[in-house]
Amino acid sequence: MRTAYTNGKFITVNGQNQVIEDGVMVVEDGKIHSIGEKSNVVIQNVDHTVDLCGKWVLPGLINAHAHTHMTILRGIGDDMQLKEWLETRVWPAEGRYTTETSKWSTALGIVEMLKSGTTMFSDMFNPMNIDADEIASFIGETGIRSVFSRTLFSFGSEEEQRESVKQSERFAEKWKSAANGRLSTMVAPHAPYTCTTRMLEEAIRIADDHSLPVHIHASESTQEVQKSIDDYGKRPVAYLQQIGMFNQPTVIAHGVHLNQEDLGILAENNVAIAHNPVSNLKLGSGIANVPEILKRSIQVGIGTDSVASNNNLDMFQELRFAALLQKGVHEDARLMSAETVLRLATIEGAHVIRQPQLGSLEPGKEADFITINPKDKSHLQPEDYAVSHIVYSASGQDVSDVYVQGKALVLNGTCQTIDEEKVLFEAKRLFKQLSESVQ
Amino acid sequence: MRTAYTNGKFITVNGQNQVIEDGVMVVEDGKIHSIGEKSNVVIQNVDHTVDLCGKWVLPGLINAHAHTHMTILRGIGDDMQLKEWLETRVWPAEGRYTTETSKWSTALGIVEMLKSGTTMFSDMFNPMNIDADEIASFIGETGIRSVFSRTLFSFGSEEEQRESVKQSERFAEKWKSAANGRLSTMVAPHAPYTCTTRMLEEAIRIADDHSLPVHIHASESTQEVQKSIDDYGKRPVAYLQQIGMFNQPTVIAHGVHLNQEDLGILAENNVAIAHNPVSNLKLGSGIANVPEILKRSIQVGIGTDSVASNNNLDMFQELRFAALLQKGVHEDARLMSAETVLRLATIEGAHVIRQPQLGSLEPGKEADFITINPKDKSHLQPEDYAVSHIVYSASGQDVSDVYVQGKALVLNGTCQTIDEEKVLFEAKRLFKQLSESVQ
């Protein structure tokens, strides 16, 4: 099937950051067939034509680090540092989850992500008490894309840990590629401070055996860095290198506290970073030095982390923080332009999560794109500086339509493949149940 | 006229930060008559009853520092430091303004502010080439509240400067209290680096003669502080104290670069600060040390500054930055709770701009309030942590209704007193005209 999208302003995020003012994009079988100025694109043999009426079109946003199953925990622990928050709020709540809680909490997150323009999320879910296959199947049905990874912890007895490794390996094999290529997975040991060396080595083995990348939290807080030095005589990055993790393609979430030696190791090993500016602020972790990281040619994507340390999944907000923080901290307004951060949430993010077929509007790429209608929005007027407004003024609520593989998942702000009302109803019910179970 | 608002969750921002779960508020003649739990409020002799159906209600947000006439300049200068941005972008563009440009640009800003829950803005407008009275009248007609101040600069010939002082004094006298008390003014010398000492002294005299507060930019950038030391041998705050400014009630916008001596002077003289976190980041000015400022019991409000350094007027975004920045910079998640920053944008902001009749939902206060309907919004679920979600997840687009003096200015997201379509049309037209005039 071939569809032509006409009369759009296409923000391509291609190598030249080209913006096509009066453009046409032809989509065929879920991929971008051609894109360009109206006068340069031949529209023929088209089954449908969609008139975008001047809307802005950009690649679907890529959330490089999320924990979507935690979405019903929005707001459970404000004003707490990472360690206390994990140990007194997050893990006890997750311990009371059932598969049903996990499913509808994930659904709530997917509704929020889709409606705010995220078409792909790289996720670390906590497998406690849940049927992970059911959640993965559900994600596949919604039509969104995900790199959905089962987290490994060194919690529980030796036997429980062995079982967890076994389950993770089985999960990795099963979900390596599913849902017409929209679903894949990585091997996801939680962090150097929650996994033993042995567990991390098992994770590396699984990644190697199944040719999968590794997704791990690292260098998030000063406390973590200190603990690594105390336990292993090395900072987290040097320790992970030493045990061989970086022989696998690896993405570390956070990378807030990196010294020059760390940066050297990451650059040399092509380790990518998922930058989570809002979560890092909210948990008092600090501010990653992204301009310095980019100078070393380390690839950077942008993530929201979970809503419990955010409290939303709006990638537009994340873009704004990513841009503005660095300008302010370094007292240099020239750092992190709107174009630069938009690349991080699209094409660069695609490389970070090892999905190079995504992230820009170019022929041959997957047809994952979103639209914004600036016409009647006072905060997007005047419309002339679209990229600036997208980064510095828009919010997820400005997103009108969302397409993945050429299929409309959101039209005019309404989900097409998910019953939003049911999702909100179930999420409320299960949060109530979860709250009552503590009392 | 007496109206009862029932079935609301009232976030009062009173002295106890009370949240009334199932509350009622009675409004009479533009003021809050009574408020409390349903069982405690007697509803009698009521002309109208409005069922809020579980909406959240909070005081109208107070924008403590804005330049609303600049709204059509959204996005004109990204990635530029303050000085270059003012001299090469903002002032040349303002120089091409007519009264008409100023009026519709202000209108665009008011539409944006009202729809995103701001009911009061303290403004510094640039009087170049415009009929200031026409703009003030227009603001009065919209129904919003404003402390609308005419900016003084030491630009132009001696005669022009004398004329500007004369006009400012006339304007101050005329607009001291208008539009049923919704409109007032301050004396607004632009900044220590754009006004001569003589001009600042004239401003102080006008403020003294007419019993008006002073609104001035100060200590915004390191460059400004250094220039003050070079020119006057003192940092901006010490210099302003020396010339007697702080004998008048004063609010300084920014206060990014304050040392202990500065803080001592501000505290001793009850000088208030309008904190503009986003603008300070965007222009590379830095990050004000708000926790330290609050420790000194200096009053702090929150402002957006103009959209040209933001790029929007959404106070919810500003709240989020105000809270999260400090947690991250100081690596302390306990700093700046949601309750604290919400107070800055409401009751504390009211004190900063010297309007103590505003800023909380309490009997006797002006009936300026806004509502949010969380029910069908995935990013506000579960609804239990309303204040946390307001600060960390909501955006201006979540605002449903906006009331000032008990009058509905926005209902269900639509302006009731302003023709939005005309405003957007005129703003687009005048921006186009402005752009063409450079070519």
Interface residues (C-beta under 8 A of the other chain):
Chain A: I72 R74 G75 I76 D78 D79 M80 Q81 L82 W85 L108 V111 E112 K115 S116 S221 T222 V278 N280 L281 K282 L283 G284 S285 G286 I287 V307 N310 N311 N312 L313 D314 Q317 R320 F321 L324 L325 K327 G328 V329 H330 E331 D332 A333 R334 L335 S337 A338 K375 D376 S378 H379 Q381 P382 E383 D384 Y385 S388 H389 Y392 S393 S395 G396 Q397 D398 E420 E421 V423 L424 A427 K428 F431 K432 S435
Chain B: I72 R74 G75 I76 D78 D79 M80 Q81 L82 W85 L108 V111 E112 K115 S116 S221 T222 V278 N280 L281 K282 L283 G284 S285 G286 I287 V307 N310 N311 N312 L313 D314 Q317 R320 F321 L324 L325 K327 G328 V329 H330 E331 D332 A333 R334 L335 S337 A338 K375 D376 S378 H379 Q381 P382 E383 D384 Y385 S388 H389 Y392 S393 S395 G396 Q397 D398 E420 E421 V423 L424 A427 K428 F431 K432 S435
